[in-house]
Amino acid sequence: MLLYELGSSQYLEQAQEIPGESPCTTTKSSRCYPHRIRSLGRADIHYKKNSNPGLLFDYSGFPEETYQLQWPAGGDPHLALQVRNLLEKAGNYTHTDENRGYDHGVFVPLKIAFPAADIPCVQLSLQAGLDPETHYLAGESLTSLRDENVLILGSGNTFHNIPVLMRGIKNKTDNIAGYDFDDWLTKSLTNQNPEERRRLLFQWSEAPGARHSHPREEHLAPLFLVAGSAAGELCKKVFEDAVLGAVESAFMFG
């Protein structure tokens, strides 16, 4: 929905501030890989291994200029192989896609956060069942990457109910949707007991307003993987705003 109308410049301004200092350095020998986790696709875990991924405009019905966007960040086949090995060592079956470009879940938020496109990325897809435990455990298998200057990002939404958001585009409203679930999510993620946080995430669909905020959880599931990768770290909310008539938030671990 960033492609269409945000309704608040605060979203753009704060999105640029969230990453802080770039994980990259100018030293050629340094590891400087951000790792964008969006979706773990179909019954397998797929990852995209491509040195020059290009962009995949996987949407329709938007203004023509949204199909002319550019974000020429390179991929990193070496990191992709490392990710694959870690996932398979933990018992996950993986599949390689060497042709797919960055979809809008990658290039839209990262074009805002890293406009220079100077950090290579590896893109993962979601496991088809969207099971929170499956994704959390997959994240746990990638924990070691956090010590190698790899930024693990979960691209999605804390509220993703398309009919509600479309009404927000057409009709400005002070009746903001999603606060009940956002409040639960904030309290759950910032819980200082890692085991309790894990338990709550596994039972997310029982939370207040859960299915109103996420009729289908494909935009929430990346969070499960990121939380798993940072299982022992504290979490804090770094962003909250009303966007298209609904509350959207961002969280950071560590």
N, C-alpha and C positions, 0 to 999 in steps of 0.2 A: 504494500500500500504506500510505501515511500515513493513509489513511482508516480503517484497521481497527485495527491494533495495532502500535506501533513496537517495543516490547520494550526501549526505552532512552530515558529522558528526555533524555539527552545530545543526541540527534538534534534534538529540539525546541529545547533551550536554545541549541545552537550554530547552528542554522539562523537564529535571530533575530539572532545576532551577525555572521554572515557579511557582510550588505550594508554594515555600517558606517554612515557618515553618509548620509542620504537624498540622492539626486541632485536632489531638489526644493528650491526656495527659496520664500520667501514673497512675493517680488517678482513682480507680475503679468506684467511684461515678460520675465521670465526663462524660458528653455527648461528644462523639468523633466520630461523624458519618459524613463521607463524603457522599454526595448524588450525584450519577452519573445519569444525565438525558440524555438518548440517544434517545429513541423513545417512543412516547405516542401512536399502532398497531391495526389495524383494525378499526372498527367504535367505539370502546370503548377505554378507557384509561386502559392499563394493567400495573400492576406492579409485580415485582418478589419478593415473600416472601419466603425466604429460608435461614436457618442458615448456611448451607454449600453448596453454589451453585455449586461449581466445574466450569469447563470451557466447553463452547460449541464452537467447531471448525466449525463455520458456513461459511466455505470457501473451495475452492477446487483448485487444480492445483498448489499448492505452494510446496516448498521443504519439505521433510519429517520431518526435525527438527522443522518446524513450527507447527507440530501436537503433539510435545512432550513438548510444553511450559507448565509452571506451574505458577500459581499465586493464592495461597491458601487463599485469603482474605475471611473472613466470611461475611455472610449477617447480616441483623438486622431486624427480624420480627416486633419488637416494632416500629421502625422507619417506616417500610413499612405500618403498620396500621395507624400511624400518618399521613403519606403522603396521604393514601387513604381517611381518614376522611377529610382532608383539601380540597382535590380535589372534593369530593362529596358534601361538604358544599357549594362549589362554583358552584354546579350544573352539575358537570361532572359525568357521569356513569363510574365506574371502574370495573375491573376484576382482580382477583388474580391468579397468576401462581406460584405454590409452587415447581415446578420441574425444570424449565428452569435454566441452568447455565449462567454464565457470557459469553456473546458473545464477538467477537473480538473488538467491539467498546468499551468495558469496559477493558478487560484484556490487550490489546496491549498498549494503552496510559498509563494506570495506572501501569502496570508493569514497565514502564520506569520512571514514576513520583514517584511512591511509591514502589520501588523494595522489601521492607521488607514485603509488603502485610499485614501491621499491622493496617489497618483501615477498618471497615466493610462498606459495600456498599448496596444501594438499587438501583435496575435497573428499569427504566421505558421504555416503548415503545412509539412510535409515534402514534398519531391519523391518521387514514388511509388517510384522505383528505389532510394532510400536510398544512392546512390553517394557515397562520402566526398569525392571530388574535386569533384563538382557542388556539394555543400553548402559545402565549403571556399571555392570560388571565389565563390559567392554571398555568403559572409561577407566576403570581401575587398572586394566592391563596397559594403559597408555600413561600411567602416572610418571614413569621414569622420564618421559619427554619433557616434563616441567623443569627438570634439572639441566636440560640441554638447550635452554633458550628457545624453546618451542612454546608459542602462545596458542592455547587450545580455546577456540571460540565456538560457542553454540549459537547459531543464527536461527532466529525464529521470532515468536511473539509470546508475550504472557497473556494476551487476549487475541483470539483469532476466530471470530464468528463473523463470517463474510456478510450475511444479511444485515447485521447490526452495523458493521463498518460502512457498508454501502449507504445505509440511511444517514450515517454521519457525514458522508460526502455531500449528500443532497440537502440535508437539513441540519444546520447548526443547532446544537442543543446543550443545555446546561445539565441535562440528566445523563451523567457519565456512567457507562456500563462497566462492570467487571471489578468493582472495588471489593466485593466480598471475597472473590477468589484471590485477588492481588494481596489482600491483607493476610489471608491464610498462607499464600506462597511466601510472602516476606517473612512471616514469623517462622515458617518451617525451614527456610533456607538459612536464616540467621540463628537458628537454634545451635547452641554451642556444643551440644552432644552429637557427635557424628553419627552414632548408631540411631539416635532418635530422628535425626534429619533423614537418614536413609529410609527408615520405616515410614515416615510421613510421605516421602516422595513415592514410594511403592504403592501407597494408598491414595494417591492424588485425586482419583476420580470420585472419592467420597467426600472431598472438601466442599465447603459452601460455594455454590455458583460454578463448580468445576465444568460441567457439561454445557453450561451457557457460555462460558468463556472459551471452551474447546469442544465443540461438537465432535471433532476428530482431532487427536492429539499430535498430529505430525509437526505442528509448529511449537509444541512444548517438549517433545521427546529429545531434541538436542541438549536440553538442560540436564536430562538424566545422565547422559554420557559425561558432560562437563563436571557435574557434581561427583560422579564416580572417580574421575581423574584427579579430583581434589578432595578426596574423602576425609583426609585429616586436617584440612584447612578451614579456617573461619570464612564466612561469606558475609558480604555487605551489599546493601542496595546502593547503586551508584547513579541511578536515574529513575525518575517517574514523571510522567506527563500524560495529559489527556490528548489523545490522537484520534481523530475521526469519531468522536463520541464515546471512546472507551479508554480505560487506563492502560498504559503500557509501561513496563519497568525493565530495568537491566540490573544484573547482579555480577559481582566480581568475587572470586575466591583468592585467598592468600593475601 
